[in-house]
Amino acid sequence: MRLLAPAALWFAAAIPVVILFYLLKRKRVVRLVSSTLLWQKFLAETQASAPFQRLRHNWLLILQLLMLVLAIFALARPYFSGRLAGGNLQVLILDASASMQCTDETPSRFEKARAEALKLVNSLRDTDRMVVLLAAAVTEVKQSETSEKSLLRRAIESCRVTDSPTRLVEALKMAESLTRDKTGAEVHLFSDGAAPGLSEIENKGLPLVYHLVGQRANNLGIVSLDVRPNPEDPSRRAVFTSVANSSPDEQKTEIELRFDDQLLETKSITIPATNTTPVVFLAAQPRDGVFSVRITAQDDLAADNQASIVSVLPQPAKVLLVTHGNRLLEKALKAAGKVELSVASDVTESKPNFDLVVLDDVTPAVWPRLNTLAIHSMNTNWFSSVGSVEGPAIVDWKSTHPLLRFVGFDNVAIMKSLVVKTPARFRRARKQLAVPHFISHLHRQRGRLAEPGVGSSQPASGQGGRAVSSGAQRANQIGGSDVSGRHQARARPRPERAGTGVWRHGEAGRLSPRPRHEPDGLLRGPA
């Protein structure tokens, strides 16, 4: 035994003082009595000359000495030293995904898992430590490492089930980092096992103790929902959904489509065991609103029996075309659909009220600070030599290029094109027998992506063609019958610049299949 405060033993000097008080004779008070017969003993004491008396047996003295010794012993704080085994770390993971709301357990899978977790906390030793993790769409640390059972119980009781999917991999990876290189550590997982992607933690030696919750798989659920314009009738909407059957038996149910709580249609479907069945609805949408689908089957999980999606009617895009009279480009933009097109000869403000500005052979006075497509808008010094060729034939184009992924050149004829010697930093977007006609080089001009020097090929009269655009779906067929001789007469000749294709009305079909080599090494067609 050892003492934490051995200096308190100095209080033991008070023990002789207490005994001394009992050795001293008492001082008697003189009283007048009628007889001294009963006071002979006390008379003998008063007649003695010594101030001390013989110590007699006295219970009060014994009690006082015992209390003094105990007080001194307490002040000295004695203790016994020895070796105590340390506690183990336990990581508790509670699955809070939507599947834990199933009612095949009483009252639900999550409540049963919570009760089992509280029992585990009660069984901890005083030296054990525990971490509480809540696993749902993200992993949340509900309680850091502690041995206080009251804090652990409070953390588990504060956990709530969610409607999110299960992502147990993140929680298990966090538990693996907490228990790494710790002897006796354990990871306790309370889940129904409905979690994909667990192969990532295989063969990692995780000290996992799995507590299975759930008795059966009796559930029908809506697993996908999307709404798109009906390609056959743009005034109607197509609602795509899928219903999954997780039970081992074939299930039948009815599925309802509602728009803003108004029932539109009901269908009866049969879903094979452990399979998924797609369902398509066609419905009119008079305004912006919410489409909802609901299945009427009674199963163990009600959270996935209904799904909703917001559907907003498309608004027309406001496009400003700045050009000197390119009627074909104007018709191409109008044919895109859902486009409010305005035509101007210049841009006078930096932020016009448009969604897109298309610059066609125009250098604006003020560059717009919004989405801008610039075609041949500024001169460059990229090319060392410039020539021209008549009727080059298109043999191939790079359909994966961002400019050409929605464009086809099967019905396009080029009457005349400039011939340039391509620098090494340029990329060829289309191949033709005479010249790399389309050159794709994105140039940043005042913080906006522009496409200077891009060639613009246009379809000949009487043949269908497709207008070229950047990054958006603008492969709209343009009929050549809309182009008349009157338009040809009004067209103003434009200077030919490097990289710009020139098309003249009425010269379609003059293609030369026999290119020739020039002294500068370029492959050209006959003039």
C-alpha positions as CSV (number, residue, x, y, z in Angstrom):
1,M,0.0,0.0,0.0
2,R,1.2,3.5,-0.8
3,L,0.2,7.0,0.2
4,L,-0.5,9.9,-2.1
5,A,-0.2,12.4,0.8
6,P,2.2,11.0,3.4
7,A,2.7,14.4,5.0
8,A,-0.8,14.0,6.6
9,L,0.8,11.5,9.0
10,W,2.1,14.5,11.0
11,F,-1.5,14.9,12.3
12,A,-0.8,11.7,14.4
13,A,1.0,14.0,16.9
14,A,-2.5,14.9,18.1
15,I,-3.1,11.5,19.6
16,P,-0.9,12.0,22.8
17,V,-2.7,15.3,23.3
18,V,-6.1,13.6,23.5
19,I,-4.7,11.0,26.0
20,L,-3.2,13.8,28.1
21,F,-6.6,15.4,28.6
22,Y,-7.7,12.1,30.2
23,L,-4.7,12.0,32.5
24,L,-5.2,15.4,34.1
25,K,-7.3,15.7,37.2
26,R,-10.5,17.5,37.0
27,K,-10.9,20.7,38.9
28,R,-13.8,20.3,41.3
29,V,-16.3,23.0,42.3
30,V,-16.8,23.5,46.0
31,R,-20.3,22.9,47.1
32,L,-21.9,22.7,50.6
33,V,-23.4,19.2,51.3
34,S,-25.1,17.8,54.3
35,S,-22.8,14.7,54.6
36,T,-19.5,13.5,53.1
37,L,-20.4,9.8,53.3
38,L,-21.0,9.5,49.6
39,W,-18.1,11.6,48.6
40,Q,-15.1,9.8,50.2
41,K,-13.6,8.8,46.9
42,F,-13.6,12.3,45.5
43,L,-12.3,13.7,48.8
44,A,-9.3,11.4,48.4
45,E,-8.5,12.8,44.9
46,T,-8.7,16.4,46.1
47,Q,-6.3,15.6,49.0
48,A,-3.6,14.2,46.6
49,S,-0.9,16.7,45.7
50,A,-0.1,15.3,42.1
51,P,-1.9,17.0,39.2
52,F,-2.2,13.7,37.2
53,Q,-4.4,10.7,37.7
54,R,-4.2,7.1,36.7
55,L,-5.6,6.4,33.2
56,R,-8.8,4.4,33.5
57,H,-10.8,2.4,30.9
58,N,-13.0,4.9,29.1
59,W,-15.0,4.1,26.0
60,L,-15.2,7.8,25.0
61,L,-11.4,7.9,24.9
62,I,-11.3,4.9,22.6
63,L,-13.9,6.3,20.2
64,Q,-12.1,9.7,20.0
65,L,-8.7,8.0,19.2
66,L,-10.3,5.8,16.6
67,M,-11.9,8.7,14.8
68,L,-8.7,10.7,14.9
69,V,-6.7,7.7,13.4
70,L,-9.3,7.3,10.6
71,A,-9.2,11.0,9.8
72,I,-5.4,11.0,9.5
73,F,-5.5,7.8,7.3
74,A,-8.0,9.5,5.0
75,L,-5.9,12.6,4.7
76,A,-2.9,10.5,3.7
77,R,-4.9,9.0,0.8
78,P,-3.6,5.4,0.7
79,Y,-3.8,3.4,-2.5
80,F,-2.8,0.0,-3.9
81,S,-0.8,-0.2,-7.1
82,G,-1.2,-2.9,-9.7
83,R,-1.6,-3.7,-13.4
84,L,-5.0,-3.2,-15.1
85,A,-5.8,-4.6,-18.6
86,G,-6.7,-1.9,-21.2
87,G,-10.1,-1.8,-22.9
88,N,-10.9,-2.5,-26.6
89,L,-12.1,-0.2,-29.3
90,Q,-15.5,-1.0,-30.9
91,V,-16.9,0.8,-33.9
92,L,-20.7,0.7,-34.2
93,I,-22.2,1.3,-37.7
94,L,-25.9,1.8,-37.9
95,D,-27.5,1.6,-41.4
96,A,-30.0,4.4,-41.8
97,S,-31.0,3.9,-45.5
98,A,-34.5,3.7,-46.9
99,S,-34.7,-0.1,-46.8
100,M,-34.3,0.0,-43.0
101,Q,-37.9,1.4,-42.9
102,C,-39.3,-2.1,-43.8
103,T,-41.9,-3.4,-41.4
104,D,-41.0,-7.1,-41.5
105,E,-39.4,-6.4,-38.1
106,T,-41.5,-4.9,-35.2
107,P,-41.9,-2.0,-35.4
108,S,-39.3,-1.6,-38.2
109,R,-35.8,-2.8,-39.1
110,F,-34.2,0.4,-38.0
111,E,-35.9,0.4,-34.6
112,K,-34.8,-3.2,-34.0
113,A,-31.2,-2.3,-35.0
114,R,-31.2,0.6,-32.6
115,A,-32.4,-1.6,-29.8
116,E,-29.7,-4.2,-30.5
117,A,-27.1,-1.4,-30.6
118,L,-28.2,-0.1,-27.1
119,K,-27.8,-3.6,-25.8
120,L,-24.2,-3.7,-27.1
121,V,-23.5,-0.4,-25.3
122,N,-24.8,-1.8,-22.0
123,S,-22.5,-4.8,-22.3
124,L,-19.3,-2.7,-22.6
125,R,-16.7,-2.8,-19.8
126,D,-15.7,0.4,-18.1
127,T,-12.4,0.4,-20.0
128,D,-13.9,-0.3,-23.5
129,R,-14.3,2.5,-26.0
130,M,-16.8,2.9,-28.8
131,V,-17.4,5.1,-31.9
132,V,-20.9,5.5,-33.3
133,L,-21.3,6.0,-37.2
134,L,-24.6,6.6,-39.0
135,A,-24.4,5.2,-42.6
136,A,-26.8,6.6,-45.2
137,A,-26.1,8.6,-48.4
138,V,-23.1,10.0,-46.4
139,T,-21.4,8.7,-43.3
140,E,-21.9,10.8,-40.2
141,V,-20.0,10.5,-36.9
142,K,-22.6,10.6,-34.2
143,Q,-20.2,10.0,-31.4
144,S,-16.4,10.1,-31.4
145,E,-14.3,7.6,-29.4
146,T,-15.4,7.5,-25.7
147,S,-16.1,5.1,-22.9
148,E,-19.0,7.1,-21.4
149,K,-22.1,5.0,-21.9
150,S,-24.5,7.9,-21.4
151,L,-23.0,9.7,-24.4
152,L,-23.1,6.6,-26.5
153,R,-26.8,6.0,-25.6
154,R,-27.7,9.6,-26.4
155,A,-25.9,9.4,-29.8
156,I,-27.7,6.1,-30.8
157,E,-31.1,7.5,-29.7
158,S,-30.6,10.6,-31.8
159,C,-30.1,8.6,-35.0
160,R,-32.9,8.8,-37.6
161,V,-33.7,6.7,-40.6
162,T,-33.6,8.5,-44.0
163,D,-35.0,7.9,-47.6
164,S,-31.5,7.9,-49.1
165,P,-29.7,4.9,-50.7
166,T,-27.2,2.8,-48.8
167,R,-23.5,3.6,-49.1
168,L,-21.9,1.3,-46.5
169,V,-18.5,1.3,-48.3
170,E,-17.7,4.8,-47.0
171,A,-18.6,3.8,-43.4
172,L,-16.6,0.6,-43.6
173,K,-13.6,2.4,-44.9
174,M,-13.8,4.9,-42.1
175,A,-14.1,2.0,-39.6
176,E,-11.1,0.3,-41.1
177,S,-9.0,3.4,-40.6
178,L,-10.1,3.7,-37.0
179,T,-9.3,0.1,-36.1
180,R,-6.1,-0.3,-38.1
181,D,-3.2,-1.7,-36.0
182,K,-5.4,-1.8,-32.8
183,T,-5.4,-5.2,-31.0
184,G,-8.9,-6.4,-30.0
185,A,-10.8,-3.8,-32.1
186,E,-14.1,-4.8,-33.6
187,V,-16.6,-3.3,-36.1
188,H,-20.2,-4.0,-35.4
189,L,-22.5,-3.5,-38.5
190,F,-26.3,-3.3,-38.0
191,S,-27.8,-3.6,-41.5
192,D,-30.2,-5.5,-43.7
193,G,-27.5,-6.1,-46.2
194,A,-29.2,-4.2,-49.1
195,A,-26.0,-2.4,-50.1
196,P,-24.2,-2.6,-53.4
197,G,-20.4,-2.2,-54.0
198,L,-19.1,-4.1,-51.0
199,S,-16.5,-5.8,-53.1
200,E,-14.2,-2.8,-52.5
201,I,-13.5,-3.9,-48.9
202,E,-13.0,-7.6,-49.6
203,N,-9.8,-9.2,-48.3
204,K,-8.9,-6.3,-46.1
205,G,-8.9,-8.2,-42.8
206,L,-11.6,-6.0,-41.3
207,P,-12.7,-7.3,-37.9
208,L,-16.4,-7.1,-38.8
209,V,-19.2,-8.5,-36.7
210,Y,-22.4,-8.4,-38.8
211,H,-25.8,-8.1,-37.1
212,L,-28.4,-9.0,-39.7
213,V,-31.7,-7.1,-39.4
214,G,-34.7,-8.2,-41.6
215,Q,-36.6,-11.4,-42.3
216,R,-37.8,-11.3,-45.9
217,A,-37.7,-9.3,-49.2
218,N,-41.2,-8.4,-50.0
219,N,-41.1,-5.1,-51.8
220,L,-42.1,-3.4,-55.0
221,G,-40.4,-0.1,-55.6
222,I,-40.1,2.7,-58.2
223,V,-36.5,2.8,-59.1
224,S,-36.4,5.5,-61.9
225,L,-38.5,8.4,-63.2
226,D,-38.0,10.8,-66.0
227,V,-40.1,13.1,-68.2
228,R,-39.2,14.1,-71.8
229,P,-41.0,15.8,-74.7
230,N,-42.9,13.2,-76.8
231,P,-40.9,13.0,-80.0
232,E,-44.0,12.2,-82.0
233,D,-46.2,14.9,-80.5
234,P,-44.3,17.9,-79.0
235,S,-47.4,19.1,-77.2
236,R,-47.4,16.0,-75.0
237,R,-45.0,14.7,-72.5
238,A,-43.6,11.2,-72.2
239,V,-43.1,10.0,-68.6
240,F,-40.7,7.1,-68.2
241,T,-40.6,5.0,-65.0
242,S,-39.4,1.6,-63.8
243,V,-40.8,-0.7,-61.1
244,A,-38.5,-3.3,-59.4
245,N,-39.6,-6.5,-57.7
246,S,-37.2,-7.6,-55.0
247,S,-39.3,-10.6,-53.8
248,P,-38.8,-14.2,-55.1
249,D,-42.3,-14.3,-56.4
250,E,-44.1,-12.7,-59.4
251,Q,-46.0,-9.5,-58.3
252,K,-49.0,-7.7,-59.9
253,T,-49.9,-4.1,-59.1
254,E,-51.5,-1.0,-60.6
255,I,-49.4,2.1,-61.2
256,E,-51.0,5.6,-61.3
257,L,-49.9,8.8,-63.1
258,R,-50.9,12.1,-61.5
259,F,-50.2,15.7,-62.5
260,D,-50.5,18.1,-59.6
261,D,-52.5,15.5,-57.6
262,Q,-54.9,15.0,-60.5
263,L,-55.2,11.4,-61.7
264,L,-54.4,11.1,-65.4
265,E,-54.0,7.3,-66.1
266,T,-53.8,3.9,-64.4
267,K,-52.0,0.9,-65.8
268,S,-51.9,-2.7,-64.5
269,I,-48.4,-4.3,-64.7
270,T,-46.9,-7.7,-63.8
271,I,-43.3,-7.7,-62.6
272,P,-41.3,-11.0,-62.7
273,A,-39.5,-12.2,-59.6
274,T,-36.3,-10.2,-58.8
275,N,-36.7,-8.2,-62.0
276,T,-37.6,-4.7,-63.3
277,T,-40.4,-3.6,-65.6
278,P,-40.4,-0.3,-67.5
279,V,-43.6,1.7,-67.9
280,V,-44.3,4.7,-70.3
281,F,-47.1,7.2,-69.9
282,L,-48.1,9.8,-72.5
283,A,-49.8,12.9,-71.1
284,A,-50.6,16.5,-71.9
285,Q,-49.0,19.2,-69.8
286,P,-50.9,22.5,-69.9
287,R,-48.5,24.3,-67.4
288,D,-45.5,23.8,-65.3
289,G,-46.1,21.3,-62.6
290,V,-45.2,18.0,-60.9
291,F,-45.8,14.5,-62.4
292,S,-46.2,11.7,-59.8
293,V,-46.3,8.0,-60.1
294,R,-47.6,5.7,-57.4
295,I,-48.0,1.9,-57.1
296,T,-50.9,0.5,-55.1
297,A,-49.3,-2.7,-53.9
298,Q,-49.1,-3.4,-50.2
299,D,-45.5,-4.4,-49.2
300,D,-43.1,-4.0,-46.4
301,L,-41.6,-0.7,-47.6
302,A,-43.9,2.3,-48.4
303,A,-41.1,4.8,-49.0
304,D,-40.5,3.7,-52.6
305,N,-44.1,3.3,-53.7
306,Q,-44.4,6.9,-54.9
307,A,-42.0,9.2,-56.8
308,S,-42.4,12.7,-58.2
309,I,-40.6,14.9,-60.7
310,V,-40.9,18.6,-61.6
311,S,-41.7,19.2,-65.3
312,V,-41.1,22.7,-66.7
313,L,-42.4,23.6,-70.1
314,P,-39.4,24.6,-72.4
315,Q,-39.0,28.3,-73.0
316,P,-37.9,29.6,-76.4
317,A,-34.3,30.6,-76.6
318,K,-33.6,34.2,-77.5
319,V,-31.0,34.4,-80.2
320,L,-29.5,37.5,-81.7
321,L,-28.0,37.1,-85.2
322,V,-25.6,39.8,-86.2
323,T,-25.0,39.6,-89.9
324,H,-24.9,41.5,-93.2
325,G,-27.6,39.4,-94.8
326,N,-26.9,35.7,-94.5
327,R,-30.4,34.5,-95.2
328,L,-29.4,30.8,-95.1
329,L,-28.0,31.1,-91.6
330,E,-31.1,33.0,-90.5
331,K,-33.4,30.2,-91.9
332,A,-31.2,27.6,-90.2
333,L,-31.6,29.2,-86.8
334,K,-35.3,29.6,-87.3
335,A,-35.7,25.9,-88.2
336,A,-34.1,24.8,-84.9
337,G,-37.4,25.2,-83.1
338,K,-38.2,27.0,-79.8
339,V,-36.1,29.9,-81.0
340,E,-37.0,33.6,-80.9
341,L,-34.6,35.0,-83.5
342,S,-33.7,38.7,-83.9
343,V,-31.5,40.0,-86.6
344,A,-29.2,43.1,-86.3
345,S,-26.2,44.5,-88.1
346,D,-24.1,45.2,-85.0
347,V,-24.0,44.8,-81.2
348,T,-24.3,48.1,-79.3
349,E,-24.3,46.9,-75.7
350,S,-22.3,44.4,-73.7
351,K,-25.2,42.5,-72.1
352,P,-28.1,42.4,-74.6
353,N,-31.3,40.6,-73.5
354,F,-30.6,37.4,-75.4
355,D,-29.5,33.9,-74.5
356,L,-27.1,33.6,-77.5
357,V,-25.4,36.0,-79.9
358,V,-24.3,34.7,-83.3
359,L,-21.7,36.9,-85.0
360,D,-21.6,36.2,-88.8
361,D,-18.7,38.0,-90.6
362,V,-19.1,41.0,-88.2
363,T,-16.6,42.5,-85.8
364,P,-18.9,44.1,-83.2
365,A,-18.4,47.5,-81.8
366,V,-19.0,46.1,-78.3
367,W,-18.3,42.4,-77.5
368,P,-21.3,40.8,-75.8
369,R,-20.7,39.4,-72.3
370,L,-22.8,36.3,-72.8
371,N,-22.9,33.1,-74.8
372,T,-21.4,34.0,-78.2
373,L,-20.8,32.1,-81.4
374,A,-18.4,34.1,-83.6
375,I,-18.0,33.1,-87.3
376,H,-15.2,34.8,-89.2
377,S,-15.3,37.8,-87.0
378,M,-11.7,38.9,-87.0
379,N,-8.6,38.7,-89.2
380,T,-5.7,36.5,-88.0
381,N,-2.1,35.9,-89.1
382,W,-2.4,32.1,-88.7
383,F,-1.8,31.3,-92.4
384,S,1.4,31.9,-94.3
385,S,-0.2,31.4,-97.8
386,V,-3.8,31.6,-99.0
387,G,-5.2,30.4,-102.3
388,S,-8.6,29.2,-103.6
389,V,-10.1,26.1,-105.2
390,E,-13.3,25.4,-107.2
391,G,-15.7,22.6,-106.2
392,P,-13.7,20.6,-103.7
393,A,-15.3,17.2,-102.9
394,I,-16.0,16.2,-99.2
395,V,-14.8,12.7,-98.6
396,D,-14.9,12.5,-94.8
397,W,-15.6,14.5,-91.6
398,K,-14.8,14.0,-88.0
399,S,-18.2,13.2,-86.5
400,T,-16.9,13.2,-82.9
401,H,-15.7,16.8,-83.1
402,P,-17.8,19.2,-80.9
403,L,-18.7,21.3,-84.0
404,L,-19.7,18.4,-86.2
405,R,-21.3,15.8,-83.9
406,F,-24.8,16.8,-85.0
407,V,-23.9,17.6,-88.6
408,G,-23.9,15.6,-91.9
409,F,-22.3,16.6,-95.2
410,D,-23.8,13.9,-97.4
411,N,-25.9,16.5,-99.4
412,V,-23.6,19.5,-99.1
413,A,-21.7,20.8,-102.1
414,I,-18.9,23.4,-101.9
415,M,-18.5,25.5,-105.0
416,K,-15.4,27.4,-103.9
417,S,-13.1,27.4,-100.9
418,L,-9.9,29.0,-99.8
419,V,-6.8,27.0,-99.6
420,V,-4.5,27.5,-96.6
421,K,-1.4,25.8,-95.3
422,T,-2.5,24.5,-91.9
423,P,-0.2,25.2,-88.9
424,A,0.8,22.3,-86.8
425,R,-1.3,23.5,-83.8
426,F,-4.5,23.3,-85.7
427,R,-6.8,20.2,-85.8
428,R,-8.6,19.1,-88.9
429,A,-12.4,18.7,-88.4
430,R,-13.3,17.7,-92.0
431,K,-11.4,16.2,-94.8
432,Q,-11.9,16.9,-98.5
433,L,-9.9,16.2,-101.6
434,A,-8.6,19.7,-102.1
435,V,-8.2,21.4,-98.8
436,P,-8.7,20.9,-95.0
437,H,-11.8,23.2,-95.2
438,F,-12.9,23.3,-91.5
439,I,-10.2,24.4,-89.1
440,S,-11.2,24.1,-85.4
441,H,-9.1,26.3,-83.2
442,L,-10.9,27.8,-80.1
443,H,-9.6,31.3,-79.4
444,R,-10.3,33.2,-76.2
445,Q,-11.2,36.7,-77.0
446,R,-11.8,39.0,-74.0
447,G,-12.9,36.1,-71.8
448,R,-15.3,34.5,-74.4
449,L,-14.7,31.5,-76.6
450,A,-14.8,32.6,-80.2
451,E,-14.2,30.6,-83.4
452,P,-12.3,33.0,-85.7
453,G,-11.6,31.9,-89.2
454,V,-14.1,29.0,-89.3
455,G,-15.2,28.1,-92.8
456,S,-18.9,28.2,-93.5
457,S,-20.1,25.7,-96.1
458,Q,-23.7,26.0,-97.3
459,P,-25.9,23.7,-99.3
460,A,-26.6,24.3,-103.0
461,S,-30.0,25.3,-104.3
462,G,-32.4,22.4,-104.6
463,Q,-30.5,20.1,-102.3
464,G,-31.1,19.5,-98.6
465,G,-28.3,20.4,-96.2
466,R,-27.6,20.9,-92.5
467,A,-26.5,24.1,-90.8
468,V,-23.3,23.9,-88.7
469,S,-23.5,25.1,-85.1
470,S,-21.3,24.9,-82.0
471,G,-22.2,22.5,-79.1
472,A,-26.0,22.6,-79.5
473,Q,-28.3,20.4,-81.5
474,R,-28.7,22.4,-84.7
475,A,-28.8,19.8,-87.4
476,N,-31.9,21.1,-89.0
477,Q,-32.8,20.4,-92.6
478,I,-33.0,23.4,-94.8
479,G,-34.8,23.2,-98.1
480,G,-33.1,24.7,-101.1
481,S,-36.5,25.9,-102.5
482,D,-36.5,28.8,-100.1
483,V,-33.6,30.4,-101.9
484,S,-34.6,32.3,-105.0
485,G,-32.9,34.3,-107.6
486,R,-34.1,37.5,-105.9
487,H,-32.0,36.6,-102.9
488,Q,-29.1,36.0,-105.1
489,A,-29.4,39.4,-106.7
490,R,-29.5,41.2,-103.4
491,A,-26.6,39.3,-101.9
492,R,-23.6,41.5,-101.5
493,P,-20.1,40.1,-102.4
494,R,-18.0,39.6,-99.3
495,P,-14.2,39.6,-99.1
496,E,-12.8,36.2,-99.0
497,R,-10.7,35.6,-95.9
498,A,-8.5,32.8,-94.7
499,G,-10.6,29.8,-93.7
500,T,-13.9,31.0,-95.1
501,G,-15.8,28.9,-97.7
502,V,-17.6,30.7,-100.4
503,W,-20.8,29.3,-102.0
504,R,-22.5,30.9,-105.0
505,H,-26.1,30.2,-105.9
506,G,-26.7,28.2,-109.0
507,E,-23.2,26.7,-109.2
508,A,-24.0,23.4,-107.5
509,G,-22.8,20.2,-109.1
510,R,-19.6,21.5,-110.5
511,L,-17.3,19.1,-108.6
512,S,-13.9,18.1,-109.8
513,P,-13.0,14.5,-109.0
514,R,-9.4,14.9,-110.3
515,P,-7.3,17.0,-107.9
516,R,-3.8,18.1,-108.9
517,H,-0.6,18.8,-106.9
518,E,0.7,22.3,-106.9
519,P,4.4,23.2,-106.4
520,D,3.8,24.3,-102.8
521,G,2.9,20.7,-101.9
522,L,-0.9,21.3,-101.4
523,L,-3.5,19.1,-103.0
524,R,-5.9,21.3,-105.1
525,G,-8.7,20.7,-107.5
526,P,-8.9,22.3,-110.9
527,A,-9.9,26.0,-111.0
